[in-house]
């Protein structure tokens, strides 16, 4: 594998444990029974430690929306044709997609990428063209990416994080769109966790039981072809992933190295998170997990990452929508942490 990827092993920033402990002590002095705000308290404490401050905030929120196609769609693993990817790219850019509407509603910035939809759409206003090919390879028959494409995808994620930081971002969300992308995410998770496809394959865009079985069979074929025992994580990513998953993994690693908190979305982005943590374990310290996906295999990834997602709303759209849903709660957690009176300030007797 190219030495141009040496950066992914660079150390992460350290969490400010003193700031986190000070936040924990403050929470215990606020005018409420200790722990009574539940996981809102946890959110504030985690962000204090990540941001090294007593006044945490998720704002500005930066969303990186990676759009690309996947060759495995040729195996009939989605209800939708691949042309939907380019149509949705336009829809996201015009503001009509769920991720776009929610980004505007929560005041998040969004950078949209064409990493390689099958049909080159040409210039689209509001879309950054970073095409790595006309979709990734069909993992049931060939590797998803060349070494050069993998290195470029990881570097694209890294560069996007640098731009976000230059614009003052304090929270990173990665999202994806591309027909068929739950299949490479499933294959990657199976390979990394040593689980059978039947344990992880789910309905994706709405497959029935027969469709899920077909997807599991395609994943099994891909694993036989690519997941040799002992194969390194980076090579598994190259063979089984996709441009969107690789770019997100690169962004996660770069964010942790630069001290930018990460809010992880659902099933597909959790596969990218799993890859990032396997490549550089300290990345895990910088991750918050937004929601528990309705995809049945998601729980296995959460268990492997030691994660307990904040929300469980039956979401399975992807596109970063689950992470966007948590942003208002993060804001509430931070505002309460900063503005709520302590027992001493309010003249209220403690327990």
N, C-alpha and C positions, 0 to 999 in steps of 0.2 A: 504494500500500500504506500502511496506517495508520502514522502517526508513533509510535503506541504500541509499535512494534517497534524503535525507535532503540537500545534497550539491547543488542540482539544484536551491535552493532558496538563496544561498549565493550572496552577492552583487557583481555587476560588477565593474570593474575599471572605474574611472571617465575620461571623455574626457577632454583633456587639452584645455580649452576654451581660455586661453591666447595665446597659440600657434596658435590656429585657427584664432583668431582675428589678430595676427601679420601677418599671411599668407594672410588674407583678405586685410590688409593694404598694404602689399607688392604687391599683384596683382593690386591694384589701382595705384601703382607707376611705373609699368612696361610700356615699350614703346609701348603702344597700347591704343586704346580707351577703357575706362573702361567697362568690361564685354564682350569684343569682342571675347574672346576665349571661351565664353559660358560655357558649362559644364566641359570643361577641367579645368577651374579655380576652379569650385566646387570640382572636384576630388582632386586637390592638397590641397585645404583648408581642406577638410574632413580628408585626410590622415595626414596632419600636426597636426590636433587636436587629432586624434587617436594615433599617434606615438609620440606626444609631442616634435616635432622637427621642425626646419626650413628647414631641408633637407630630405623630405619624400621620401620613395621608397617602391614599392611593393615587392622588392626582399630581400631574397629568397621567392618564392611562393611555398606553400605546398598544394598539392591536396590529399585529402583522398577519395579514390574510393571504395565505399561500394557495394559489389555484393551479392545479395540474391534473393531467389525465394519467390513467394507469392501464397498461396493456392487457392486464388480466381481465379487463371488462369483456374481452373477446370470448371469455369462457362462459358467458351468460350468468354472471354472479350478481347482476343488478337488474331491477325492474325498469330502469331508465336507460335510454340510449346515450352514447358518449357525447353526442352533440349538445346535451344539456349542460355540460361543463362550460363550454364557451358562451352559451346563452346565459348561464348563471354569472359568469364573469362580467358580462354587460350589466346584468341586473344588480349585482353588488356595486358596481361602479356608479350606476344611476341612482342608487339609494333605495332600491326596491326590495332587497333581500332582508331576511330577518336580522342578519348580523349588521347590516347597514342602518336599519331603523333603530335597532337597540343601541348601536354606537352613538348615534345622534342623541338618543334619549338620555343616555348616561354621560354624555359629553366626552366620549373617548375619541382620540385620534386614531385613524386607521390608514395604514399603508397597504395597498392591494398589489399583489404580484401575479403576473402570468409567468409561471415557471415552466409551462409546456402543456397547454391544452392541445389536443390532436390537430385541430385546424387553427393555423396562425391567424388571429383576428386582426393583425395590424395594430396601429396605434389606437388606444382607447384612453380618452380623457380620464385622469385619475388612476390609471393603472401603470405600474412600473413593469416594463417588459424585460424579463430576465430569463428568457427561454433557454432551457437546457436540452430541448429536444421536443419532438411531437409526442409527448407522453413517455412514460417509463416503459421498460420491456415487460412482456407477459411472463410473470414469475412462474407460471405453470410450465413454461417452456424454455426460459432464458433468464439471465440475471436482470434485475430491474434497472440497473445503472452500470455504466462503465466507471472505472476508478476516477476518471477525470470529471464525470458528471457528479459523482458523490462528493468529491472535494469541492467542486464549485457550489453545490447545494449547501453544504455545511458553511462555506465561506459567505454565501449570500445571507444566511441567517445571522452570522456574526456581524457582517457589515450593517445589516438592518438595525441591530441592537446599538451599534455605535452611533448611527444616525438618531435613534430614539433618545439616547443619552445626551447627545448634543442639543436636542430639543427639550431637555429637561424632564424626560419621562421618569416616573417613580414607580410604575408598575407595568409589567409586560404580560400581554396575552397573545398567544399564537392561535390562529385558526386555519381551517383548510376547507377546500371545496374541490371535489373531483369524483366523477362517477367511478364506483368500484373501490374506493379507498379504504373501506372497512376490511377488505380481503387482505391486502398487504399488512395492515395493522394487526389483523388476526394472526397471520403467518409469522410476523416478527415476534409477537408475544408468545406464540407457541414455541418458537425456536429458543427464545431467551428463558422461558419458564419451564421448558421440558414438559409441556402439557399437550394433550391430544386435541386436534381441531374441533372435535365435537364438544369439548368443554368451553371453547371460546367463540365459535362461530355463532353469529346472531342474525337477526332479520335485516339489519342495515336499513335500506330504503323501504322495507316492508315486505320482505320475502315470506312466503308461507313455509310450512315445515319441509316440503320438498325442495324449495329453493335454498333453505338453510343447509339441508343435507348435501345438496350440490356444491354449495360454497365450501363446506367442510371437506368434500372430496377434492376440490381444486386446491385447497390449502394443503391437504395431505400430499398431493402430487408435488406441490412446490417445495414442501419440506424434504421429501425424498430426494429431490433434485439439488437442493441448496444447503440443507441444514446438517452437514456432516458433523459427527461428534467432535467436540472441541473447537469448532470453527469460531473465530474471534467475532466479537460483537460488531466491529466495523465492517467486516466482510458479510456478516448476516444482514446488516443494514443495506449494503450495496446490492446484495442479491435479492432481498425480500421486501425492501421498503419502497420508497417513491420519493420524488422530488420534494413534495410537501412535508413528508415525515422527516427527511434528512435536513431540510432547511430549518424546521422547527427544532430539531435536536441541536443543531448548530447554534440557534438563537438561545436556547436554554443554557447551553454551556457558556456562551459568551456573557449572558446576563449574570450568571452566578460568578463568573470571573471578575466582572465589573461591579458587583454588588447591587444589582437591580432585581427586586423581588419579582417572582414569576407566579402568575395565576394560571394553573393548568385547567384546560377544558375537559372534554369527555373522552370517549373511547380511543379515537385516532390520536389525539394529542397526548393521551396517556401512554400510548405505545412509543411516541417520540420521547416522552419524559423517561420511560423505562430505558430506552437506548442511551439517552444522555447520562443517566445516573450510572449505568453499566460502564460507560466510557470514562466517566469522571465522577466518582461517588460523592464528592462534596457538593455537587449540584443539588442534591436532595435537600440540603439545608435551606435553599432559597426558594423552595416550592410551596405554594399553597394550592390545595385541590378544591376546585369550585363545586363540583357536583358528582353525584353517582349516576352514571349513565344507565339508561334502560337496556343497553346491550348486555346480555347476560355474562359475557366474558370479562366485563370491566372490573368486576369484583376481584378477579384473580390478579389483575395488574395492581389494583389498590393494595391488596394484601402483600404483594411482592415489594411495593414501595413503602409499606408501613403507613399508608395514608388513610385518613378518615374524612371523606369529602363533606363539605358543609351543607350542601343541599341534596335533596332527593325528590325531584319533581317529575320523574318519568321522562326526562328529556333525552333525545337521541338524534337531534338535527345536526350537531356539529357546528361548523362555521365560527366557533368561539362563543356561541350564544349562551351556553351554560355558564361560562366564565363572566360574560357581561352581566348575567342575572345577579351575580354575587356582588358586583361593584357597589350598588347602593348600601348593602349591608356592611361592607368594609368601611364606607364613609360614616355610617352611623356608629360603628364600633370606635372609630377614631375620634369623632366629635364627642361622644359620651366620655371617652377616656380623658379628653382634654378639658372639657367644660363642666363636668359633674362635680359638685362640691364634695370635699372630704367631710368626715364627721366633725373635725376641728373647725373647719371653715364655716360650716352650717350651724354649729352649736348643737349638734344632735348627739345624744348619748350613744355610745357603742354598746354592742351586746356584752 
